[in-house]
Amino acid sequence: MIPGIHERTYTPHDPLAEALGRPVSPNEGLTEYTVVAHWPGLDYFSLDDEQRTWTSVQWAEHLEDPYLEHPFAASPDDDRRAILHLDVRLHPDDRELTGPEWAEAAHRLARAAGIEIPGKEHGCRWIAVHAQPGRLDLIANLIHLDGAWHAPPTDILRRLSDEARRIEQDLRLIPVRTGPTARLSIRPAPTASAQLAIVLTQLADEQVGPLATVRGLVEHSAHRIARQPGGAGNDAAHRLELIARRLHAIQQDLDSTAAQLVQPRVAAVPPAVRRTAHRSP
């Protein structure tokens, strides 16, 4: 289990999108299988009984609320980037944890990071997201409910690492190899290219992408028209089939473009220096 800390941001939308692996949406509800844990005070802020599932946009707005309630809250060095994003990743050969196990790990890591303090009623708002295999993301707002700024401990990476080792033992996970190769990383915020690649991949998705839905409707319409008696709709059916093919080609182009956006740039190789042999006089 390898923990990491990302650069702090002003809004939770990008960290939440990275945790989900797709953009936040006002239509996609996140169940308890995705948001596996949260700060204890959330029970007092829950929505009415008619809407038990929040969308990803509502979760982002919930984490963003302390900015609105305390517009002048800032760190001692006048930093307003209050969104803290942590994540842990399992060993590739580890088993997939159950929902309660992810929840237990989330609360333990939140306490290790100092964003959850047992008994403190006006602490940080935070949620834990498990949307990608073998990965757990914690997103928190460092502005307390009373307006105070929460300063993470200076040794937060070491504390996360120590707690991750204990979680590995308790849950019988594959331990991370110790030594110079096992180190914690400060993960940079996703670049604009990476964010755009996520959007393009979502558009090109063959299962749930919007273009796949449109192409399926076009193909279905073509088949229905072609089955009409008399053959009057053959031309229309043929045109719809061509439209479906063009949509499929667009999906492939979007997928290729997304792959190119996330490929690392290869530095240009400088031209070889021509060497001239010199003889001693």
N, C-alpha and C positions, 0 to 999 in steps of 0.2 A: 504494500500500500504506500504509494508515493504522494505526499502532499505538495502543494504548490500554492503560491500567492500571486495574484495578478495585480497590475497597476490599478490604483484606485481611480474611479470615474465619478462624473457628476450625476449620471442617471443610471438606473438599474436595467434599462432596456437592452443595451448591448451585452452585459454579462448574462442576463437571462436568456437572450437569443443564443449566446454561445453555449450555455448550459443545455438548452433544448436541442441545439443543432439545427435550428430553423428560426425565422423571425417570429417575434411576438405577434399575437393575433387577438383581435377583439371577439373572435368567434370560437376559438379553440379552448375548451374547458380543460383545466389541469386537475386531475383527480388526486386522491391520496396516494395513488401508486406512482405519481410523478413528483408531487410535493410531499415528500415522505416525512418531513419534520418542519417545525417552525417555532418561533419564540413563544413562551407560555402565555403571554398576555394577549395573543391573537384571539382567544376565546371571547374576550370582551368586545372585539371589533368585528366579529363574524357577521356575515350578511344574514338576512332573514331566512326563515326555514324554506321559503319557496325557491331559493337559489343557493344550493349547498355547494356548488362547484364554481370556482372563480376562473375567469379566463386569464390567459397569460398577461394581457394588458392590465387587468385588474390587480394581479399580483405585483406588477411593476409599479402601478400607481400607489398601491399600499406601501411598498418600500420607499416610495418617493414622498409620501405625505409629510414626514418630519421637516423637509425643506420648506413646505408651505406653512406649517405650524410654527416654525422657528426660523424665520428668514435671515436672521443675523448670526445664527450659530456657525462657528468656524473653529478650526484648530488653533492652538497657540501661535502658529506662524501664519494665521489668516488663510488657511487652506480650506476651500469649500468642497473638495472632492470627498464626499462622505460615503460613497458606495464601496464597500470592501468585498472582494470576490476571492474565495478560496476554493480549491478543488482537491480531491484525492482520487487516485487511479489504482485499481487493483493490478496485480501481476497478470499477464495475459493468460496464464494457465490456472488462475484461481477460479473457484466455483462462483456462480452468481449468487449474491446474497439475497435473502428474503426481505420483504418490506420492513418487518420489525428490526431486522439486523441493520439495514441501512439507517433506520430511524435512530437506533441506539448509537451507531457510529457518528451520526450527525450531531446529536446532543453532546457527545463526548468531545468531539472536535470543536464545537462551538464554545464549550467551557474552556478547553485548552487555549483557544484563541482569545478568550476574554470577552467574547460578545454575548455570552450568556453567563450571568452571575446568579447562582442559586439564592433565592430570597430577595433579589432586587426587583421591585415592582416596576421601576421606570427605566428599564434597560434598553438595549438595542432591538429594533425590529430585524428579524432575519428569517430566511427560509432555506430549506435544503431541497435540492432538485436532483432526482435520479431519472434522467431521460435518455442516457446513452449507456450501453453495456459497460460494466466495470468502472463506472465513473460517478462521483457524487460532487455536486457543486453547492457551496454555501454562499449566499449573497446577503449582506447585512448593510444597514444604514447606521453610521457611527454617531448620529445625533440621537441622544436619549429622548425619551418621552417628555422629560422635564426641561429639555433644551440644552443640557450639558453635552459637551463633546467627549466621546469615548476615544481615548488614545490607546491603540493596540500595544501590547507589550513589545519592547524592543527585540526580545528574543522569541518572537512569535513563531518563526520557522522551526526553531529548536523544540519548542513546546509541541507544535503540531507533529513533528517527527517522533518525539518521545511517545505521544499518545497513540500515533499510528502503529508503533511497535507493540504497544500494549493491546491494541485492538486486534492486531494480527495474532497475537498469542491467544486471546480470549475466544476469537472466532475461528481459530485454527486455519489461518490463511498462510499463503506462501510468504515467508519473510523476505524483505529486501536485503540484498547482499550488502554487507557493510564494507567500508573501505573507501578509497578515493573515488571509485566510480559511482558510489551511491551518494548522491548529493541532492539537496533541495534546489529548486529553481524558482526564480521570480519570473513568471510568465508575462510577457508583454501583452498589452491590450490588442485585440484583433485589428488588423489593418483594414483600410477601406476596401482593398481588393478581396480580403478574406470574407468580409461581410457581404460584399456583392456576390461572391461565389456561392455563399449560402443561399442567397435569394434566387440565383439562377438555377442552382441544383433543385431547390424547391419547385420552381416553375417546370423543370424538365422531368420531375419525378413521374415514373410510369404508373405508380400505384395511386397516389393521392394528389398529384400535381394538377393545377387547374387546366393546363393544356391537355393532359390525358383525359380529363373529364369531358372537355369540349370535343376531343377527337372521338371518344366513345359515343357521344351523342350524334355526331356527324355520321359515323359508320352505321349506327343503328338506324338512322333516318334513311341512309342509302339502301340498306337491306329491306326496309319496309316498303320503300317506293318501288324497288325492283320486283317485289312480289305482287304488286298490283296487277290485276288482269288487263290484258290488252296491250301491254308493252308501251303505254304512253309515257311512263316515267323513266324509261331506260336512260335517256339523255341526262335527266336530272340526277339519277342515281350515279351515273358515270362521273358527273361533275363533282358530286359529293365525295366520291371515292378519291378523286384527285385532290380535293381539299384536305381530306384526312391524311393523304400521303405527305402533303406539304406541311401539315401540322407536325407529323412525325419527324420530318426533316428538321423543322425548327427546334423540336425537343432535343434532337441529337446535336444540333449546332450549339444550343444553350449549354448542354452538358459538356461539350468539348471546350467551350469558352470558360466555363467554371473551372475545369481541370487546369487550363492554362493560367488562370488567375492565381491559383495556389501553388503553382510550380515555382521552386526557387530559381532566381535568376542566376545564370551562369556568367561568371565574370569573363570578360574578353581576355583571350590569351595574348600577351604582348608578342610582337614578332621576334623571332629568334635573332639573337645578336650574331652577326657574321664575324667569325674569328679568323684572323689572318696570322699565319705562322711567321715569326720573325727569327732570323738567324743571327747568332752573335757574330760580330766581325772577327 
